[in-house]
């Protein structure tokens, strides 16, 4: 069982058109340990190399393709 620090509870960041974040990279930058990124179906082209946190990526509504820029 894993416990997260209650001071910084895990959050959900939404990625896609008309969402809080339009790019996966922006959501990754804003994420904290334990957060979940809900990524709308589609292809995202960006620089994904800098993962500084333990996060979960979940596809929503179909396949998500991450292509490096």
DRENTORKOL-3810 file (N, C-alpha, C; in nm, 4 decimals):
REM DRENTORKOL-3810
@n.u->0.0851; n.v->-0.1168; n.w->0.0000; ca.u->0.0000; ca.v->0.0000; ca.w->0.0000; c.u->0.0899; c.v->0.1233; c.w->0.0000
@n.u->0.0521; n.v->0.2221; n.w->-0.0806; ca.u->0.1318; ca.v->0.3443; ca.w->-0.0905; c.u->0.0500; c.v->0.4611; c.w->-0.0373
@n.u->0.1108; n.v->0.5422; n.w->0.0465; ca.u->0.0442; ca.v->0.6591; ca.w->0.1016; c.u->0.1095; c.v->0.7842; c.w->0.0446
@n.u->0.0266; n.v->0.8794; n.w->0.0058; ca.u->0.0765; ca.v->1.0063; ca.w->-0.0441; c.u->0.0699; c.v->1.1095; c.w->0.0665
@n.u->0.1554; n.v->1.2069; n.w->0.0615; ca.u->0.1569; ca.v->1.3161; ca.w->0.1573; c.u->0.0245; c.v->1.3921; c.w->0.1469
@n.u->-0.0510; n.v->1.3994; n.w->0.2560; ca.u->-0.1810; ca.v->1.4658; ca.w->0.2553; c.u->-0.1692; c.v->1.6161; c.w->0.2305
@n.u->-0.0511; n.v->1.6741; n.w->0.2496; ca.u->-0.0319; ca.v->1.8161; ca.w->0.2254; c.u->-0.0460; c.v->1.8474; c.w->0.0773
@n.u->-0.0063; n.v->1.7544; n.w->-0.0085; ca.u->-0.0134; ca.v->1.7720; ca.w->-0.1525; c.u->-0.0891; c.v->1.6530; c.w->-0.2130
@n.u->-0.2226; n.v->1.6532; n.w->-0.2007; ca.u->-0.2981; ca.v->1.5389; ca.w->-0.2520; c.u->-0.2838; c.v->1.5267; c.w->-0.4035
@n.u->-0.2904; n.v->1.4025; n.w->-0.4512; ca.u->-0.2797; ca.v->1.3772; ca.w->-0.5945; c.u->-0.3951; c.v->1.4449; c.w->-0.6668
@n.u->-0.3646; n.v->1.4920; n.w->-0.7883; ca.u->-0.4655; ca.v->1.5618; ca.w->-0.8667; c.u->-0.4843; c.v->1.4975; c.w->-1.0024
@n.u->-0.5824; n.v->1.5476; n.w->-1.0741; ca.u->-0.6108; ca.v->1.5025; ca.w->-1.2086; c.u->-0.5977; c.v->1.6218; c.w->-1.3022
@n.u->-0.5117; n.v->1.6070; n.w->-1.4028; ca.u->-0.4919; ca.v->1.7120; ca.w->-1.5022; c.u->-0.5478; c.v->1.6612; c.w->-1.6344
@n.u->-0.6280; n.v->1.7415; n.w->-1.7003; ca.u->-0.6933; ca.v->1.7024; ca.w->-1.8254; c.u->-0.6223; c.v->1.7669; c.w->-1.9435
@n.u->-0.5942; n.v->1.6833; n.w->-2.0458; ca.u->-0.5170; ca.v->1.7272; ca.w->-2.1616; c.u->-0.5978; c.v->1.7041; c.w->-2.2884
@n.u->-0.5980; n.v->1.8037; n.w->-2.3761; ca.u->-0.6641; ca.v->1.7915; ca.w->-2.5054; c.u->-0.7289; c.v->1.9225; c.w->-2.5457
@n.u->-0.7916; n.v->1.9233; n.w->-2.6618; ca.u->-0.8622; ca.v->2.0444; ca.w->-2.7055; c.u->-0.9707; c.v->2.0819; c.w->-2.6048
@n.u->-0.9794; n.v->2.2087; n.w->-2.5739; ca.u->-1.0794; ca.v->2.2604; ca.w->-2.4800; c.u->-1.0643; c.v->2.2044; c.w->-2.3389
@n.u->-0.9437; n.v->2.1606; n.w->-2.3032; ca.u->-0.9159; ca.v->2.1118; ca.w->-2.1681; c.u->-0.8234; c.v->2.2116; c.w->-2.0977
@n.u->-0.7940; n.v->2.1873; n.w->-1.9722; ca.u->-0.7068; ca.v->2.2771; ca.w->-1.8959; c.u->-0.5679; c.v->2.2869; c.w->-1.9581
@n.u->-0.5191; n.v->2.1774; n.w->-2.0178; ca.u->-0.3879; ca.v->2.1743; ca.w->-2.0833; c.u->-0.4072; c.v->2.1258; c.w->-2.2265
@n.u->-0.3500; n.v->2.1979; n.w->-2.3221; ca.u->-0.3637; ca.v->2.1566; ca.w->-2.4618; c.u->-0.2488; c.v->2.0693; c.w->-2.5068
@n.u->-0.1403; n.v->2.0642; n.w->-2.4286; ca.u->-0.0282; ca.v->1.9773; ca.w->-2.4631; c.u->0.0054; c.v->1.8876; c.w->-2.3450
@n.u->0.0540; n.v->1.7688; n.w->-2.3768; ca.u->0.0969; ca.v->1.6751; ca.w->-2.2734; c.u->0.2160; c.v->1.7342; c.w->-2.1981
@n.u->0.3068; n.v->1.7975; n.w->-2.2708; ca.u->0.4259; ca.v->1.8558; ca.w->-2.2083; c.u->0.3890; c.v->1.9606; c.w->-2.1031
@n.u->0.2903; n.v->2.0441; n.w->-2.1306; ca.u->0.2477; ca.v->2.1458; ca.w->-2.0341; c.u->0.1900; c.v->2.0813; c.w->-1.9089
@n.u->0.1130; n.v->1.9750; n.w->-1.9273; ca.u->0.0558; ca.v->1.9050; ca.w->-1.8124; c.u->0.1640; c.v->1.8359; c.w->-1.7305
@n.u->0.2622; n.v->1.7767; n.w->-1.7987; ca.u->0.3734; ca.v->1.7127; ca.w->-1.7287; c.u->0.4494; c.v->1.8149; c.w->-1.6447
@n.u->0.4713; n.v->1.9327; n.w->-1.6998; ca.u->0.5423; ca.v->2.0392; ca.w->-1.6277; c.u->0.4644; c.v->2.0816; c.w->-1.5031
@n.u->0.3329; n.v->2.0851; n.w->-1.5126; ca.u->0.2497; ca.v->2.1285; ca.w->-1.4003; c.u->0.2242; c.v->2.0172; c.w->-1.2988
@n.u->0.2478; n.v->1.8933; n.w->-1.3364; ca.u->0.2149; ca.v->1.7781; ca.w->-1.2513; c.u->0.3065; c.v->1.7674; c.w->-1.1296
@n.u->0.2517; n.v->1.7021; n.w->-1.0283; ca.u->0.3269; ca.v->1.6688; ca.w->-0.9079; c.u->0.3200; c.v->1.5176; c.w->-0.8893
@n.u->0.4072; n.v->1.4645; n.w->-0.8042; ca.u->0.4069; ca.v->1.3207; ca.w->-0.7781; c.u->0.2665; c.v->1.2726; c.w->-0.7434
@n.u->0.2262; n.v->1.1619; n.w->-0.8066; ca.u->0.0973; ca.v->1.1013; ca.w->-0.7786; c.u->-0.0164; c.v->1.1498; c.w->-0.8663
@n.u->0.0050; n.v->1.2570; n.w->-0.9435; ca.u->-0.1007; ca.v->1.3093; ca.w->-1.0292; c.u->-0.1306; c.v->1.2151; c.w->-1.1449
@n.u->-0.2511; n.v->1.2273; n.w->-1.1993; ca.u->-0.2936; ca.v->1.1517; ca.w->-1.3158; c.u->-0.3248; c.v->1.2495; c.w->-1.4281
@n.u->-0.2712; n.v->1.2223; n.w->-1.5471; ca.u->-0.3019; ca.v->1.3015; ca.w->-1.6660; c.u->-0.4031; c.v->1.2232; c.w->-1.7482
@n.u->-0.5217; n.v->1.2798; n.w->-1.7678; ca.u->-0.6239; ca.v->1.2203; ca.w->-1.8529; c.u->-0.6093; c.v->1.2853; c.w->-1.9898
@n.u->-0.5595; n.v->1.2089; n.w->-2.0862; ca.u->-0.5255; ca.v->1.2630; ca.w->-2.2181; c.u->-0.6324; c.v->1.2205; c.w->-2.3188
@n.u->-0.6975; n.v->1.3197; n.w->-2.3815; ca.u->-0.7986; ca.v->1.2928; ca.w->-2.4826; c.u->-0.7347; c.v->1.2238; c.w->-2.6023
@n.u->-0.8103; n.v->1.1368; n.w->-2.6683; ca.u->-0.7614; ca.v->1.0642; ca.w->-2.7853; c.u->-0.7058; c.v->1.1610; c.w->-2.8895
@n.u->-0.5958; n.v->1.1187; n.w->-2.9537; ca.u->-0.5360; ca.v->1.1999; ca.w->-3.0586; c.u->-0.3863; c.v->1.1809; c.w->-3.0627
@n.u->-0.3220; n.v->1.2583; n.w->-3.1477; ca.u->-0.1772; ca.v->1.2551; ca.w->-3.1621; c.u->-0.1205; c.v->1.3846; c.w->-3.1056
@n.u->-0.0214; n.v->1.3707; n.w->-3.0199; ca.u->0.0422; ca.v->1.4854; ca.w->-2.9551; c.u->0.1897; c.v->1.4857; c.w->-2.9929
@n.u->0.2349; n.v->1.5947; n.w->-3.0536; ca.u->0.3739; ca.v->1.6084; ca.w->-3.0944; c.u->0.4375; c.v->1.7141; c.w->-3.0053
@n.u->0.5393; n.v->1.6741; n.w->-2.9297; ca.u->0.6035; ca.v->1.7666; ca.w->-2.8364; c.u->0.7316; c.v->1.7038; c.w->-2.7845
@n.u->0.7978; n.v->1.7709; n.w->-2.6916; ca.u->0.9176; ca.v->1.7191; ca.w->-2.6273; c.u->0.8756; c.v->1.6586; c.w->-2.4936
@n.u->0.8759; n.v->1.5256; n.w->-2.4852; ca.u->0.8290; ca.v->1.4557; ca.w->-2.3664; c.u->0.9430; c.v->1.4014; c.w->-2.2811
@n.u->1.0668; n.v->1.4391; n.w->-2.3073; ca.u->1.1828; ca.v->1.3765; ca.w->-2.2456; c.u->1.1984; c.v->1.4075; c.w->-2.0970
@n.u->1.1416; n.v->1.5151; n.w->-2.0478; ca.u->1.1669; ca.v->1.5574; ca.w->-1.9104; c.u->1.0528; c.v->1.5193; c.w->-1.8167
@n.u->1.0548; n.v->1.3950; n.w->-1.7682; ca.u->0.9593; ca.v->1.3515; ca.w->-1.6672; c.u->1.0279; c.v->1.3646; c.w->-1.5321
@n.u->0.9872; n.v->1.4611; n.w->-1.4513; ca.u->1.0501; ca.v->1.4828; ca.w->-1.3224; c.u->0.9654; c.v->1.4291; c.w->-1.2065
@n.u->0.8487; n.v->1.3751; n.w->-1.2385; ca.u->0.7579; ca.v->1.3301; ca.w->-1.1344; c.u->0.7058; c.v->1.1901; c.w->-1.1653
@n.u->0.6581; n.v->1.1241; n.w->-1.0621; ca.u->0.5912; ca.v->0.9949; ca.w->-1.0798; c.u->0.4446; c.v->1.0239; c.w->-1.1069
@n.u->0.4046; n.v->1.0113; n.w->-1.2335; ca.u->0.2685; ca.v->1.0423; ca.w->-1.2736; c.u->0.2098; c.v->0.9243; c.w->-1.3507
@n.u->0.0791; n.v->0.9288; n.w->-1.3697; ca.u->0.0086; ca.v->0.8280; ca.w->-1.4475; c.u->-0.0548; c.v->0.8959; c.w->-1.5678
@n.u->-0.0345; n.v->0.8374; n.w->-1.6863; ca.u->-0.0991; ca.v->0.8871; ca.w->-1.8078; c.u->-0.2100; c.v->0.7900; c.w->-1.8443
@n.u->-0.3311; n.v->0.8418; n.w->-1.8675; ca.u->-0.4435; ca.v->0.7572; ca.w->-1.9069; c.u->-0.5074; c.v->0.8159; c.w->-2.0322
@n.u->-0.5295; n.v->0.7307; n.w->-2.1323; ca.u->-0.5977; ca.v->0.7722; ca.w->-2.2541; c.u->-0.7477; c.v->0.7762; c.w->-2.2284
@n.u->-0.8137; n.v->0.8770; n.w->-2.2862; ca.u->-0.9575; ca.v->0.8925; ca.w->-2.2707; c.u->-1.0203; c.v->0.9014; c.w->-2.4096
@n.u->-1.1156; n.v->0.8156; n.w->-2.4383; ca.u->-1.1898; ca.v->0.8242; ca.w->-2.5630; c.u->-1.1231; c.v->0.7600; c.w->-2.6834
@n.u->-1.0165; n.v->0.6858; n.w->-2.6635; ca.u->-0.9482; ca.v->0.6191; ca.w->-2.7748; c.u->-0.7989; c.v->0.6212; c.w->-2.7575
@n.u->-0.7285; n.v->0.5939; n.w->-2.8677; ca.u->-0.5830; ca.v->0.5829; ca.w->-2.8651; c.u->-0.5158; c.v->0.7195; c.w->-2.8565
@n.u->-0.4091; n.v->0.7248; n.w->-2.7786; ca.u->-0.3252; ca.v->0.8444; ca.w->-2.7688; c.u->-0.1881; c.v->0.8093; c.w->-2.8253
@n.u->-0.1398; n.v->0.8917; n.w->-2.9166; ca.u->-0.0076; ca.v->0.8727; ca.w->-2.9771; c.u->0.0790; c.v->0.9901; c.w->-2.9348
@n.u->0.1962; n.v->0.9596; n.w->-2.8767; ca.u->0.2921; ca.v->1.0629; ca.w->-2.8390; c.u->0.4087; c.v->1.0567; c.w->-2.9374
@n.u->0.4266; n.v->1.1634; n.w->-3.0147; ca.u->0.5350; ca.v->1.1707; ca.w->-3.1109; c.u->0.6338; c.v->1.2770; c.w->-3.0669
@n.u->0.7633; n.v->1.2433; n.w->-3.0592; ca.u->0.8617; ca.v->1.3427; ca.w->-3.0186; c.u->0.8760; c.v->1.4520; c.w->-3.1246
@n.u->0.8993; n.v->1.5725; n.w->-3.0775; ca.u->0.9166; ca.v->1.6866; ca.w->-3.1693; c.u->1.0538; c.v->1.6860; c.w->-3.2304
END
